[in-house]
Amino acid sequence: MPAPTPTCFKRSVCRAACSASRPRSSGCCPSLSSHGVGLRPHAKTHKSVDIVRRQLAAGASGVCCAKIGEAEVLADGGITGILITSPVAAPRAIERLAAFARTAEGLMTVIDHPAVAGRINVALETSLDVVIDIDPGIARAGVASPEAAVALARAVAILPNLHYRCVQYYCGSRQHIEGFADRRVAIGERAAYLKAVIAALTDAGFAPEIVTGSGTGTHRIDIDLAVFTELQVGSYVFMDKQYLDCDLTGDGTVPFETALGVDARVVSAKHSGLVTIDAGYKALSTDGGVAVVRRGAPETAFFAFMGDEHAALIAPGICETLAPGAPVTLTVPHCDPTVNLYDHYHVVENETLVAIWPVGARGRAR
């Protein structure tokens, strides 16, 4: 029996890649360009040179990567204008960054500590644009106060190989608040803090050229708040259950199509209310709940993991309608870590396989 396969529905992928400037339906997602906001989508979602090329063709000004390894894969595929959004601090990582900077056109990387900035400066043989990462309050990474942001900007200003460009601010903990009103209150409070940091930098002579951040969950709110000059949305290109559970627009409409599924097969059907499929813990992320049926089985069927290789679909009489070998497509709970489990996308249009795209940056955790 074939192993589960991630499927991209090409019509949806292409439409989603354009959604920042061309909404799914009129009025559902405002045009970024009309608000003076750029698009720098996050490639950690799809890890694919083929998809980045389509996003750039649709008007994106650049692309984000979480790690150097992801950026190296995209650069090998001819992609320029890459921003590395996670701090690079380990000695070997700084060596890789310095080597990468010699050939990567338009490269930027975040920093959040003066000592690390100094080490990067020493390693470089060319200049590198840097972005001050600001902690939105989750204590993961980033400078933790306006004063710290100014101090870091001053430290960078005296380093000959570093060029301060902008600030990054990603409120990951706010992206999945399901209610629009609650999410707007939460992100509005954090936007006020970001404005305070920008004001402190500006007063010190370090007005940021770019303010980059946001995400799929808060993109609509962030456009209205008018603080960001570019959005780092990532999951919009696929959509997963975590974001489908959220009211992204305030009126219940879904601005982006679901363009990613995992195809599985029924491998056992011996019980009236249960069938077993070949998609277990090794096939799907587990940090965002469980998958839901997209097609091939009742959408009301309950999904339950049954181990590394298998899961159950549970619904009254499901055994009578699904025999061993029957295909089932699942909407994934969290697209980023699910994609990281696979080598290729099968791109489908009108039920026909039209392309196979490699997930070139999968497994690039460093």
Secondary structure, DSSP 8 states (H G I E B T S, - for coil): ----EEEEEHHHHHHHHTTTTS-SSTTSS--TGGGT-EE--BTTTT--HHHHHHHHHTT-S-EEESSHHHHHHHHHTT---EEE-S---SHHHHHHHHHHHTT-TT-EEEE--HHHHHHHHHH-SS-EEEEEEB--SSSSSSB-SHHHHHHHHHHHHT-TTEEEEEEEE--GGGTT-SSHHHHHHHHHHHHHHHHHHHHHHHHTT---SEEEE--TTTHHHHHHHT--SEE---GGGT--HHHHTS-SSSSS---S---EEEEEEEEEEEETTEEEES-STTTS-STT---EEEESS-TT-EEEE-SSS-EEEE-TTHHHH--TT-EEEEE-S-HHHHHTT-SEEEEEETTEEEEEEE-TTTT---
